[in-house]
């Protein structure tokens, strides 16, 4: 991957109003201290990042002013999201897509106008939704030597309604589990019980969702009961800490301020 190409593309995204930041070469892991919170449209900062390290991958922070992205996963024999994607397209829920990008695994990213919706995950349908508090790798990034490739640009300007997507694919999810309704009161016991029952494929997403519900009661919420429940569900410490840290960053994202010039990544 040419560093000049990456820098050129990063500046093009920034001029479109999409905040960008670098990730580790060949990986999805952020290369900056605060991850997507460091995303910027400042051309001088972007140039410093990619002129110094041309081998880095390029990421865009999702949610307005960046795009919202529907991630259609390809998990090989474990399944893929293209059947669900077809159902959404037939229902007219994808009519506003601006672009489609093929991912290194053979999946697909569908881009929409950014909003302030929360990220979402439908494990049974192999779909993820990236909006406020998320990010994606974008062309010309690569993973395992395989690139992200732009395949179609319908140039739509519509938004994707994630609640409508969920209702269409999983109409049975019309009511939250009873235990989740206690999060607003700071009662984590029912949420923890729900997390402990999550199966492989939904454990990280379930923990992230529950942590966000708990943090709605205040960013100082004690998340240790959720961590213990996640261990019971089978997650390891690294996954638990990373997921809870991500939830805390999401909760603080609208209040985060920093002098990026003073913390420029070398």
MOPE-V888806 format. One record per helix or strand. SS is the DSSP state (@ for helix, = for strand). FROM is the first residue (numbers start at 0). LEN is the number of residues. If there is no record, write none. Layout:
SS|FROM|LEN ; SS|FROM|LEN
This chain:
@|2|13 ; =|19|4 ; =|29|1 ; @|34|4 ; =|39|1 ; @|42|10 ; =|56|5 ; =|67|5 ; =|73|1 ; @|75|3 ; =|79|1 ; @|81|9 ; =|98|4 ; =|107|5 ; =|117|1 ; =|119|3 ; @|122|3 ; =|126|4 ; =|131|1 ; =|134|3 ; =|141|2 ; =|145|2 ; =|148|4 ; @|161|8 ; @|177|8 ; @|188|8 ; @|202|13 ; @|223|10 ; @|236|16
